[in-house]
Amino acid sequence: MTAPAHTAYRLTSLPYQTSPLPALQAVRDLGYPVVLDSASHTYSRFGRYTLLSAGPDHLIEPRVGESGYQVLARLRRALSDLPAADWPEETQLPFGAGALGHISYDFGRLLEDLPSLANNDLQVPTLRFGIYAWSLVTDHKQQQSWLVCHPSLARQREAALLLRLQALSDSGSDPACADFRLTAPFRPEQDRARYQASFQRVQDYIHAGDCYQINLAQRFSAPCSGDPLTAWAALRRACPTPFAAYLEGPADALLSLSPERFLKLVDGEVETRPIKGTRGRGKTAEDDQALADDLLSSEKDRAENLMIVDLLRNDLGRSCQSGSVRVPELFKLETYPNVHHLVSSVTGTLATDKDALDLIAGAFPGGSITGAPKVRAMQIIEELEPVRRSLYCGSIGYIGCEGQMDLNIAIRSLVHQQDRLYVWGGGGIVADSRAEAEYQESLTKVRVLMDTLHNL
């Protein structure tokens, strides 16, 4: 039976477009545009939908002195002001209206007791979610697009959005983006000797029993000029991934080409998909297969992956029904244009007295990018990495007003601020890790991003 019109989303079919760029350009001036993009919809089984919106009704950012739990409580209240809506009988999509935005890795400082040692030189809010009453949803499997409006959205706003989106759909071509270029190559912000000293300190902590694994990262940066959206468009073409994203604020742009899901919640069922274990792609089919086989058979990578699976089972257990947490996939190979990854899946059923924001509070940041045990790993990261991680290893995604959620882990992600681009690469270090191999892995993970932008 079709839902009553006053409680149901209003859907308007629009011509299908593979790229979100024309629609983004059409609504960008509304402020705080967000694209959650399955750029790998022809490449990955997880790449089906692209979501886009702009012009939020409310904006949630941390206030001075607030704890992370207080920030999440304000976000919960803001979401509750946008009531759950029904879907028309013929169409149900993963998202219609709700919160879209990011959580920086450093939001973890508002949830846990951590030292303050690293330089906090990027002024990106540790959390920024807008509450959006409309979205443009594209289903790449069905090759269909819809303007989705919450029943509370004024008809005048809906009509204005349609004018913008129908005009671009009829044009038949992408709007021109402003030029973008690096004005100097990316450079590491710490030299190899400092990285190796940090690596050795991690080894000391592991052998002393402080931790089992630490994710150690380094930051690269480059001066640039032009439109960061042009940079993201080039990266999206060069490195298609299922959890890509582009977000803008007044003083920053966040560019993500993430292959990793952090938390998905649908109808009370929870999933996290940690990545642990990486190999580059081979130059020939034979070399490529050999690298994939080496990853699949690596005892070190499997042990590292299993440690994080155990950590995430514990994290999900904080918000899931007792006995519901499972590991349906362990050590699965996933292949992307520049790397092979070893991926597992951990699932659970949300407890009846918990919601998506409880899940975030209990599991953020993702264990795959901290180490184990998590809090001690985060303390060591703060000691050894000279600059804060900002967006890197945080999350980007949505929380729908019906309670559903999908967040990535913001690896392969960049921050644009004050005509400079920042990108991070890292990896998990365990007792039998080797410094040079880990250093090279941190480069391998972001090389395609840096090279793509260098060649623009």
FIMARDO-122051 format. One line per field, with one value per residue (C-alpha): x, y, z; residue in one letter; residue number from 0. Coordinates in nm, 2 decimals. Layout:
% FIMARDO-122051
u <- [X ...]
v <- [Y ...]
w <- [Z ...]
residuo <- [A ...]
num <- [NUM ...]
END
This chain:
% FIMARDO-122051
u <- [0.00 0.14 0.23 0.02 0.16 0.22 0.45 0.63 0.94 0.86 1.06 1.12 1.30 1.58 1.81 2.08 2.43 2.74 2.93 2.80 3.00 2.73 2.47 2.73 2.82 2.45 2.39 2.74 2.65 2.39 2.67 2.83 2.79 2.84 2.89 2.91 3.02 3.05 3.30 3.38 3.03 3.17 3.46 3.33 3.03 2.98 2.96 2.60 2.47 2.59 2.43 2.45 2.31 2.38 2.23 2.18 1.90 2.13 2.50 2.65 3.01 3.17 3.16 3.44 3.45 3.20 3.27 3.22 2.92 2.76 2.83 2.67 2.37 2.32 2.34 2.08 1.85 1.90 1.81 1.50 1.37 1.36 1.10 1.14 0.97 0.81 0.92 0.67 0.58 0.76 1.10 1.31 1.66 1.94 1.90 1.66 1.72 1.92 2.28 2.57 2.93 3.26 3.41 3.79 4.02 4.08 3.72 3.85 4.01 3.66 3.57 3.89 4.16 4.46 4.77 4.81 5.15 5.12 5.09 4.73 4.80 4.49 4.17 3.92 3.63 3.66 3.30 3.08 2.74 2.47 2.10 1.98 1.61 1.67 1.92 1.99 2.03 2.17 2.14 2.42 2.29 1.95 2.09 1.84 1.85 1.59 1.55 1.44 1.26 1.16 0.79 0.89 1.07 0.89 0.75 0.91 1.26 1.18 1.07 1.39 1.61 1.43 1.50 1.87 1.89 1.67 1.86 2.19 2.04 1.92 2.26 2.41 2.77 2.96 3.01 3.36 3.56 3.82 4.18 4.38 4.75 5.02 5.28 5.54 5.56 5.43 5.69 5.70 5.68 5.92 6.23 6.30 6.53 6.24 6.00 6.25 6.30 5.92 5.91 6.17 5.98 5.67 5.88 5.99 5.63 5.53 5.81 5.74 5.38 5.21 5.04 5.02 4.99 5.02 4.91 5.19 5.13 5.32 5.19 5.28 5.18 5.21 5.12 4.85 4.63 4.28 3.96 3.99 3.68 3.89 4.15 3.88 3.74 4.08 4.14 3.79 3.88 4.22 4.13 3.76 3.66 3.32 3.34 3.46 3.35 3.38 3.28 3.33 3.32 3.39 3.77 3.84 3.76 3.77 3.86 3.83 3.89 3.84 3.80 3.70 3.37 3.37 3.01 2.69 2.35 2.03 1.72 1.92 2.19 2.55 2.85 3.21 3.47 3.83 4.12 4.45 4.71 4.82 5.02 5.08 4.96 5.19 5.30 5.20 4.91 5.16 5.32 4.99 4.86 5.18 5.14 4.77 4.88 5.15 4.91 4.65 4.92 5.10 5.10 5.20 4.91 4.66 4.77 4.75 4.40 4.28 4.40 4.18 3.88 3.90 3.92 3.62 3.42 3.47 3.37 3.05 2.97 2.93 2.62 2.50 2.28 2.48 2.59 2.50 2.85 2.98 3.27 3.11 3.41 3.78 4.09 3.90 4.10 3.97 4.15 4.16 4.34 4.66 4.65 4.53 4.38 4.30 3.95 3.73 3.37 3.23 2.85 2.60 2.25 2.20 2.06 1.71 1.82 2.10 2.11 2.36 2.52 2.58 2.76 2.98 3.05 3.15 3.36 3.51 3.78 3.79 4.03 4.19 4.36 4.46 4.60 4.54 4.45 4.29 4.33 4.69 4.76 4.60 4.82 5.13 5.02 4.98 5.34 5.51 5.33 5.44 5.11 4.75 4.56 4.27 4.03 4.27 4.15 3.82 3.49 3.27 2.91 2.54 2.30 1.95 1.65 1.51 1.81 2.02 2.39 2.69 3.04 3.37 3.72 3.88 4.20 4.33 4.19 4.31 4.25 4.26 4.32 4.48 4.61 4.78 4.69 4.76 4.76 4.85 4.98 5.03 5.01 4.99 5.31 5.35 5.64 5.79 5.74 6.04 6.09 6.18 5.88 5.64 5.78 5.73 5.38 5.29 5.40 5.23 4.89 4.90 5.13 4.85 4.69 5.01 5.11 4.76 4.76 5.12 5.03 4.73]
v <- [0.00 0.34 0.57 0.88 1.18 1.39 1.13 1.00 1.12 1.30 1.15 1.31 1.10 1.27 1.15 0.91 1.06 0.85 1.15 1.36 1.66 1.84 1.82 1.92 2.23 2.31 2.33 2.41 2.77 2.66 2.59 2.29 2.06 1.69 1.40 1.04 0.87 0.51 0.59 0.22 0.11 -0.08 -0.22 -0.31 -0.50 -0.22 0.06 0.11 0.45 0.81 1.06 1.44 1.74 2.10 2.38 2.21 2.34 2.30 2.25 2.05 2.12 2.07 2.37 2.46 2.24 1.98 1.61 1.39 1.24 1.59 1.66 1.33 1.41 1.74 1.56 1.31 1.59 1.76 1.44 1.39 1.73 1.57 1.29 0.95 0.94 0.66 0.55 0.52 0.16 0.14 0.28 0.25 0.40 0.38 0.75 1.04 1.30 1.33 1.40 1.41 1.50 1.40 1.30 1.37 1.11 1.37 1.36 1.05 1.30 1.41 1.04 0.92 1.06 1.13 1.35 1.67 1.65 1.66 1.99 2.07 2.29 2.22 2.40 2.15 2.09 1.75 1.68 1.86 1.72 1.91 1.82 1.80 1.77 1.66 1.46 1.35 0.97 0.78 0.41 0.29 -0.06 0.05 0.36 0.59 0.92 1.08 1.41 1.29 1.55 1.50 1.57 1.87 2.04 2.35 2.30 2.63 2.49 2.16 2.36 2.56 2.25 2.09 2.40 2.37 1.99 1.97 2.25 2.06 1.73 1.88 2.03 1.69 1.79 1.84 2.20 2.33 2.32 2.58 2.48 2.31 2.24 2.17 2.45 2.21 1.83 1.65 1.62 1.41 1.63 1.41 1.25 0.88 0.89 1.03 0.77 0.50 0.63 0.63 0.28 0.16 0.33 0.13 -0.19 -0.10 -0.05 -0.38 -0.58 -0.40 -0.53 -0.19 -0.30 -0.56 -0.34 0.03 0.21 0.46 0.73 1.01 1.32 1.46 1.81 2.03 2.39 2.42 2.67 2.64 2.45 2.14 1.99 1.96 1.77 1.53 1.48 1.37 1.14 0.99 0.89 0.76 0.57 0.46 0.33 0.24 0.50 0.81 1.16 1.53 1.79 2.17 2.41 2.78 2.73 2.37 2.09 1.72 1.48 1.11 0.80 0.54 0.17 0.09 0.08 0.17 0.12 0.03 0.01 -0.10 -0.23 -0.30 -0.50 -0.37 -0.43 -0.32 -0.42 -0.36 -0.36 -0.50 -0.61 -0.44 -0.52 -0.30 -0.41 -0.59 -0.46 -0.78 -1.02 -1.28 -1.03 -0.91 -1.26 -1.33 -1.03 -1.12 -1.48 -1.35 -1.13 -1.41 -1.65 -1.40 -1.51 -1.16 -0.99 -1.25 -1.22 -0.84 -0.86 -1.11 -0.87 -0.59 -0.83 -0.92 -0.55 -0.47 -0.76 -0.60 -0.25 -0.37 -0.57 -0.24 -0.16 -0.49 -0.76 -1.02 -1.31 -1.15 -1.04 -1.27 -1.28 -1.39 -1.30 -1.34 -1.26 -1.18 -1.04 -0.71 -0.55 -0.18 0.00 0.05 -0.21 -0.54 -0.55 -0.81 -0.75 -0.91 -0.85 -0.82 -0.81 -0.78 -0.69 -0.35 -0.37 -0.23 0.05 0.17 0.38 0.48 0.75 0.49 0.28 0.57 0.65 0.28 0.22 0.55 0.57 0.25 -0.01 -0.08 0.25 0.28 -0.05 -0.27 -0.21 0.09 0.36 0.28 0.28 0.62 0.75 0.62 0.77 1.11 1.08 0.96 1.14 1.50 1.64 1.56 1.34 1.57 1.40 1.11 0.79 0.96 0.89 1.04 0.93 0.96 0.90 0.89 1.03 0.67 0.56 0.40 0.48 0.42 0.56 0.51 0.51 0.82 0.66 0.77 1.11 1.47 1.80 2.12 2.44 2.77 2.67 2.35 1.99 1.74 1.36 1.08 0.72 0.46 0.10 -0.13 -0.23 -0.55 -0.73 -0.88 -0.57 -0.42 -0.05 -0.02 -0.23 -0.03 0.30 0.18 0.06 0.41 0.55 0.28 0.36 0.72 0.72 0.71 1.01 1.22 1.11 1.19 1.54 1.60 1.52 1.75]
w <- [0.00 -0.10 0.19 0.25 0.06 0.37 0.52 0.21 0.03 -0.30 -0.58 -0.92 -1.19 -1.36 -1.65 -1.54 -1.52 -1.45 -1.30 -1.01 -1.13 -1.33 -1.05 -0.79 -1.00 -1.03 -0.65 -0.52 -0.45 -0.19 0.05 0.22 -0.08 -0.02 -0.26 -0.14 -0.46 -0.57 -0.83 -0.87 -0.96 -1.25 -1.04 -0.69 -0.56 -0.31 -0.56 -0.65 -0.53 -0.54 -0.31 -0.34 -0.15 -0.05 0.15 0.49 0.72 1.03 1.09 1.38 1.48 1.82 2.06 2.29 2.60 2.47 2.50 2.20 2.37 2.40 2.03 1.93 2.15 1.97 1.64 1.76 1.86 1.52 1.34 1.55 1.42 1.07 1.12 0.96 0.62 0.42 0.07 -0.21 -0.28 -0.61 -0.49 -0.18 -0.17 0.09 0.19 0.13 0.40 0.72 0.82 0.57 0.67 0.82 1.15 1.18 1.34 1.61 1.72 1.91 2.15 2.26 2.34 2.50 2.73 2.50 2.54 2.34 2.17 1.79 1.60 1.52 1.22 1.01 1.12 1.00 1.25 1.42 1.32 1.07 0.98 0.79 0.82 0.46 0.37 0.01 -0.19 -0.55 -0.55 -0.84 -0.87 -1.10 -1.13 -1.25 -1.42 -1.27 -1.08 -0.85 -0.67 -0.33 -0.11 0.25 0.31 0.53 0.24 0.11 -0.24 -0.35 -0.26 -0.44 -0.75 -0.74 -0.71 -1.01 -1.22 -1.15 -1.20 -1.51 -1.67 -1.64 -1.74 -2.07 -2.15 -2.23 -2.11 -1.80 -1.69 -1.71 -1.39 -1.30 -1.36 -1.09 -1.06 -0.81 -0.80 -0.65 -0.61 -0.29 -0.03 0.29 0.60 0.79 0.66 0.64 0.95 1.16 1.03 1.11 1.46 1.51 1.37 1.62 1.90 1.80 1.81 2.16 2.28 2.12 2.28 2.62 2.60 2.56 2.24 1.97 1.66 1.59 1.27 1.19 0.93 0.76 0.59 0.25 0.12 -0.18 -0.27 -0.53 -0.72 -0.86 -0.78 -0.55 -0.72 -1.04 -0.84 -0.70 -1.04 -1.17 -0.87 -0.91 -1.27 -1.18 -0.86 -0.86 -0.52 -0.36 -0.07 -0.24 -0.12 -0.18 0.08 0.10 0.39 0.39 0.44 0.33 0.09 0.18 -0.10 -0.03 -0.25 0.02 -0.05 0.31 0.49 0.86 0.98 0.79 0.97 0.79 0.97 1.29 1.11 1.15 0.93 0.94 0.68 0.81 0.56 0.69 0.44 0.12 -0.20 -0.50 -0.84 -1.08 -1.42 -1.59 -1.53 -1.39 -1.16 -1.04 -0.96 -0.77 -0.56 -0.48 -0.39 -0.17 0.02 0.06 0.19 0.42 0.78 0.89 0.71 0.82 1.18 1.16 1.00 1.27 1.55 1.41 1.36 1.73 1.82 1.61 1.75 2.09 1.96 1.79 2.10 2.30 2.09 1.95 2.11 2.31 2.10 1.77 1.66 1.37 1.12 0.79 0.58 0.69 0.47 0.15 -0.14 -0.28 -0.58 -0.68 -0.96 -0.76 -0.48 -0.35 0.00 0.25 0.39 0.65 0.76 1.11 1.16 1.45 1.54 1.71 2.06 2.10 2.32 2.09 1.77 1.50 1.72 2.00 1.74 1.65 2.02 2.09 1.78 1.66 1.53 1.33 1.48 1.14 1.15 1.51 1.63 1.93 2.21 2.06 2.33 2.40 2.03 1.99 2.27 2.10 1.76 1.93 2.06 1.74 1.46 1.45 1.31 1.38 1.14 1.08 0.83 0.76 0.93 1.03 0.86 0.59 0.52 0.61 0.89 0.76 0.95 0.95 1.16 0.88 0.84 0.61 0.70 0.53 0.68 0.53 0.40 0.06 0.16 0.12 0.28 0.08 0.28 0.21 -0.14 -0.01 -0.03 0.24 0.21 0.45 0.40 0.67 0.77 1.07 1.24 1.43 1.60 1.28 1.06 0.87 0.86 0.49 0.38 0.60 0.47 0.11 0.19 0.31 -0.02 -0.23 -0.08 -0.19 -0.49 -0.75 -0.58 -0.59 -0.94 -1.08 -0.94 -1.04 -1.40 -1.43]
residuo <- [M T A P A H T A Y R L T S L P Y Q T S P L P A L Q A V R D L G Y P V V L D S A S H T Y S R F G R Y T L L S A G P D H L I E P R V G E S G Y Q V L A R L R R A L S D L P A A D W P E E T Q L P F G A G A L G H I S Y D F G R L L E D L P S L A N N D L Q V P T L R F G I Y A W S L V T D H K Q Q Q S W L V C H P S L A R Q R E A A L L L R L Q A L S D S G S D P A C A D F R L T A P F R P E Q D R A R Y Q A S F Q R V Q D Y I H A G D C Y Q I N L A Q R F S A P C S G D P L T A W A A L R R A C P T P F A A Y L E G P A D A L L S L S P E R F L K L V D G E V E T R P I K G T R G R G K T A E D D Q A L A D D L L S S E K D R A E N L M I V D L L R N D L G R S C Q S G S V R V P E L F K L E T Y P N V H H L V S S V T G T L A T D K D A L D L I A G A F P G G S I T G A P K V R A M Q I I E E L E P V R R S L Y C G S I G Y I G C E G Q M D L N I A I R S L V H Q Q D R L Y V W G G G G I V A D S R A E A E Y Q E S L T K V R V L M D T L H N L]
num <- [0 1 2 3 4 5 6 7 8 9 10 11 12 13 14 15 16 17 18 19 20 21 22 23 24 25 26 27 28 29 30 31 32 33 34 35 36 37 38 39 40 41 42 43 44 45 46 47 48 49 50 51 52 53 54 55 56 57 58 59 60 61 62 63 64 65 66 67 68 69 70 71 72 73 74 75 76 77 78 79 80 81 82 83 84 85 86 87 88 89 90 91 92 93 94 95 96 97 98 99 100 101 102 103 104 105 106 107 108 109 110 111 112 113 114 115 116 117 118 119 120 121 122 123 124 125 126 127 128 129 130 131 132 133 134 135 136 137 138 139 140 141 142 143 144 145 146 147 148 149 150 151 152 153 154 155 156 157 158 159 160 161 162 163 164 165 166 167 168 169 170 171 172 173 174 175 176 177 178 179 180 181 182 183 184 185 186 187 188 189 190 191 192 193 194 195 196 197 198 199 200 201 202 203 204 205 206 207 208 209 210 211 212 213 214 215 216 217 218 219 220 221 222 223 224 225 226 227 228 229 230 231 232 233 234 235 236 237 238 239 240 241 242 243 244 245 246 247 248 249 250 251 252 253 254 255 256 257 258 259 260 261 262 263 264 265 266 267 268 269 270 271 272 273 274 275 276 277 278 279 280 281 282 283 284 285 286 287 288 289 290 291 292 293 294 295 296 297 298 299 300 301 302 303 304 305 306 307 308 309 310 311 312 313 314 315 316 317 318 319 320 321 322 323 324 325 326 327 328 329 330 331 332 333 334 335 336 337 338 339 340 341 342 343 344 345 346 347 348 349 350 351 352 353 354 355 356 357 358 359 360 361 362 363 364 365 366 367 368 369 370 371 372 373 374 375 376 377 378 379 380 381 382 383 384 385 386 387 388 389 390 391 392 393 394 395 396 397 398 399 400 401 402 403 404 405 406 407 408 409 410 411 412 413 414 415 416 417 418 419 420 421 422 423 424 425 426 427 428 429 430 431 432 433 434 435 436 437 438 439 440 441 442 443 444 445 446 447 448 449 450 451 452 453 454 455]
END
